[in-house]
Amino acid sequence: MLQEVDLLQKASQCIEYIQEALQNRDYETMKIEVSELNFLAKQLQEIEMKKARRAQLTAIVQDMRRRGIKIDFVSQMIKKEKSSL
């Protein structure tokens, strides 16, 4: 979660720098900042994909538990994945 907040702040800062570079007609800086913004966008997209996979796995685990199926190893995997983000 903190990583996501940090990436969002950096992306916002990049946007500000892009705007400033554009106003100053500093196209080299603008290109660098656009590149950084693309990199940050990819990282944020990866985080969103991990969240979606985690939500899907959690739903499957809950469904299996309702059916009375024991899935301890999956629960441990979910805990490890949450702690890594």
N, C-alpha and C positions, 0 to 999 in steps of 0.2 A: 504494500500500500504506500509506504514512504517512497519507494522507488518511483511509483507512478506519479505521485505528487511532485517529486523532484523533476521528472521528465516533463511534466506539464508546465512547470515554472520555466524550465529551460526553453521549451518550445515558445512560450509567450515572449520570453526575452529575445529569442531569435527573430520573432515577428517584428518586434520593436526595432531591432537592429536593421532588419531588411528595409523597413519603412524609412528609417533615418538615412541609410545608405542610398536609397532611391531618391530621397529629397536632395541629397548632396551629390547625386550623379556619380556615386562611387560604386561602379558596377562590379568591380573585382570583389569588394567586401560583400556586396549583395549576393554574388554567386557563391561565395564561401558560406554565408549564412543560410542560403537556400539549401545547400548541400547538408549542412548541419541539421536543418529543419527536417529534411527527408530522412536522415538517420534517426532522429528522435521519433518521427512519425512511425517508422518501422518498429522501433522498440515498443512504442505505445500499442501498436497493433498486435505485437506478440503477447503483450500482457493481457489484452482483451481476449485473444484466442485462448490463453491459459485459463482465464476466468470462465470462459464458455465451456471448455473441456471439464473443468472442475465442477461446474454446476451440473453438467450432464452426468458426470460420474456420481456425484452426490445423489442425484435423482434416481439413478439406477440402484445405488446402494440402499436408499430408503425403500424403494420398491421391493428389492430382494428381502430386506428385513421384514417388511409387512407380510411377505409370503413365508416367513420363518426360515429363510436361508441364512446360514451363518457365513459371514464374509469378513472375518477379522483382518485378514491380510490387506484387503482393500481399504479398510478404515485406517490402517497404519499408513498406507500409501498416501491417503488424503491428508493426514496429519503432517507427513513429511513435506508434501507439496505446499501446504499452507505456510509452513515455517520457512520454506525457501523463498517465498515471495515476501 
